[in-house]
């Protein structure tokens, strides 16, 4: 079987799930460029836990882990099948301790993108949580261990935001970023494109810029899993290379 591509999307606001905008159109384009996956393994910023957890139920529930949004957002049901057999496989590939856990579900980090890419809801999806206590190297290592899934028709899907500082959001600037947001986003992009993963793993070496861009690592870590599963012959395409509301980066990557 030929090797599946991988994706990281900057998912931004949950409102993207119900909007037709340049971000969502790019996500659709990304999905059109690749073969249809047999299953999807999603690493979402929104399942941020103590330890590594893997969902393994037959029919995962759609969850609404956001507050104060319009009613229609809570009416989206991304009722895809799960894949317990794939979950077993994932657990056996990850060398660090992990547990099955179905207390969560398909969260908006996952469904706000997939609802545009795969609206038919016929591709099984499982999520792997992000261990809040693990350093960047560990997330990258898990990605390495998941690489073989790419030869089994599985799409590795990371969903977060390279720059994500909700405290500093400026609602008045819809489609611009602060200087430090561009600086960090560009630095990561340059190092992804130059295949210099060490610099991405050691992003904290950027000091104050990194602290502003990544005040907590939940939205940044998903890219590390995807880079871990990277192969040298992968081509890298960048989408939505932009920041919004000052302190959010929407930059997304397709690895084919």
Buried (B, 14 or more C-beta within 10 A) or exposed (E): EEBBBBBBBBBBBBBBBBEEEEBBEBBBBBBEEBEEBBBBBBBBBBBBBEBBBBBBBEEBBBBBEBEEBEEEBEEBEBEBBBBBEBBEBBBEBBEEEBEBBBEBBBBBBBBBBBBBBBEEBEBBBBBBBBBEEBBBEBBBBBBBBBBEBBEBBBBBBBBBBBBBBEEBBEEEBEEBBBEBBBBBBBBBBEBBEEEEBEBBBEBEEBEEBBEBBBBEBBBBBBBBBBBBBBEEEBEBBEBBBBBBBBBBBBBBBBBB
